[in-house]
Amino acid sequence: MCESNMKLILKKSSNIEFQNKEDLNKVIPEKLNGKVLNYGQGEGQVEIENTVWGFYVNKDGDYYMAYEEGVVGLKELTNIIGAIVNKINEEFKTKTNIMAEGLFTNRADV
């Protein structure tokens, strides 16, 4: 089975911690339609403008965003990502950097 989502690592994310649905709700930009879909053990999913984003912790302890569902144009996609990252930086008082990770990076089974 092959994963097929886009992974965006949030570097310098040590100030970010999702302890409940309310914390996860903080990533939803105010000017965009969105809602928390689920939460558990510091991770979860949100829907923003008919796209679904997962927020998870990698083996290095950094949060990453996974674009899991939805179809949007490239400009809208980059606008949504930028709005989410700006909201995260504002809410969690951080200056996170985004690093895109390829689907098969560090995969021994490929």
C-alpha positions in Angstrom: 0.0 0.0 0.0 1.3 3.4 -0.9 0.6 6.7 1.0 -0.3 9.5 -1.3 -0.5 12.7 0.8 1.8 15.7 0.7 3.9 16.1 3.9 5.0 19.6 5.0 7.3 19.5 8.0 7.0 22.4 10.4 10.6 23.1 11.4 11.1 25.0 14.7 7.7 23.7 15.9 8.8 23.1 19.5 6.3 25.8 20.8 3.4 24.0 19.0 1.5 21.5 21.1 -2.0 20.2 20.5 -3.5 19.1 23.8 -7.1 19.2 22.8 -9.5 20.1 19.9 -9.4 23.7 20.9 -5.7 23.9 20.4 -6.1 22.2 17.0 -8.8 24.7 16.1 -6.1 27.4 16.4 -4.6 26.4 13.0 -7.7 27.3 11.1 -7.3 30.8 9.6 -10.0 33.2 10.6 -11.0 34.2 7.1 -11.3 30.6 5.8 -14.1 28.1 6.5 -12.9 25.3 8.6 -13.6 22.9 11.5 -11.8 20.3 13.5 -12.6 16.8 12.3 -10.9 14.7 15.0 -8.2 14.8 17.6 -6.2 12.2 19.6 -2.9 12.0 21.4 -1.6 15.4 20.3 -2.5 14.9 16.6 -5.6 15.4 14.5 -7.3 16.5 11.3 -9.0 19.7 10.3 -11.0 20.6 7.2 -10.2 24.0 5.7 -12.0 25.2 2.5 -13.0 21.7 1.4 -9.5 20.4 2.0 -8.4 18.0 4.8 -5.1 18.5 6.7 -3.6 16.1 9.2 -1.3 17.4 11.9 1.1 14.7 13.2 4.5 14.4 15.0 7.4 12.8 13.1 10.3 10.8 14.6 12.3 14.0 15.1 9.6 15.5 17.3 8.6 18.1 14.7 5.0 18.5 13.7 4.1 18.1 10.1 1.0 18.9 8.0 -0.3 16.3 5.6 -2.6 17.3 2.7 -4.9 14.4 2.8 -8.1 15.2 0.9 -9.4 17.8 -1.6 -8.8 19.2 -5.0 -7.7 22.8 -5.4 -5.5 24.8 -7.8 -1.9 25.4 -7.0 -2.4 29.1 -6.2 -5.3 28.3 -3.8 -3.2 25.5 -2.2 -0.3 27.8 -1.5 -2.6 30.4 -0.2 -4.2 27.9 2.3 -0.8 26.6 3.4 0.5 30.2 3.9 -2.6 31.1 5.9 -2.3 28.0 8.1 1.4 28.7 8.8 0.8 32.3 9.6 -2.0 31.3 12.0 0.2 28.8 13.6 3.0 31.3 14.1 0.6 33.9 15.5 -1.2 31.5 17.9 1.8 29.6 19.1 4.2 32.5 19.2 6.7 30.8 16.9 8.5 31.3 13.5 8.2 27.9 12.0 9.7 27.1 8.6 8.1 24.7 6.1 10.1 21.9 4.5 8.3 19.7 1.9 9.2 16.0 2.2 8.9 13.7 -0.8 6.6 10.7 -0.6 9.4 8.1 -0.7 12.0 9.9 1.4 13.6 7.6 3.9 11.5 4.7 2.9 13.4 1.4 3.0 10.5 -0.5 1.4 10.7 1.4 -1.9 
